Amino acid sequence: PPAPPFTRNGVAPIDFTKIYTPQPRQQLLHATQARQILYGGAAGGGKSMAMRWDAISFCLANPGLNAIIFRRTLPELRANHIRFLRTDIPPEVGQWKESEKLMSFYNGSQLVCGYAENEMDIEKYQGQELHYVGIEEAGQFTPYQISYLRGRNRVGNWVPSQPEFLPRLVMTANPGGVSHAWL
């Protein structure tokens, strides 16, 4: 579901529905308990926003969650996610750390924006435990890169507030790309 009301140190709940109200197809993404999701469709259908808010809502509802959203390049991340994280998340909820490309929520959750322009760039995430993985335009990532990230998508000893949903891998895709047939 969309991000729950959030309070911190007596601050009134923040109504995120003023920023994001999911459409029926986006609601299906948020409600599914599937652990691996491929959310496809045409350009302009709201896939990026749905994935971003799916990750945000899990960060808010599960203290200590380690989430990451991937694109192939940093400019794509800036255009599709970073600029919105910086403006849509109020300072009462979390702080954007530019040098780390990280939204740090005050409940201990974090949402990292990662990229892998080259095949082997993905290996810098070796050994990480990623409770929530979002891969945007998954068709642009190689099967090796997607499989590598799937191997890091786990909860380990961390206990989520929503164990029926986590770990969670969400991939968005348009038709085409190097992994089209594989997906």
LINCOR-V700434 format. One record per helix or strand of 3 or more residues. SS is the DSSP state (H for helix, E for strand). FROM is the first residue (numbers start at 1). LEN is the number of residues. If there is no record, write none. Layout:
BEGIN
ss-><SS;SS>
from-><FROM;FROM>
len-><LEN;LEN>
END
This chain:
BEGIN
ss-><H;H;E;H;E;H;E;H;E;E;H;E;H;H;E>
from-><16;24;36;47;66;74;94;98;102;110;119;132;138;143;168>
len-><3;8;5;15;6;15;4;3;4;6;7;4;3;8;6>
END
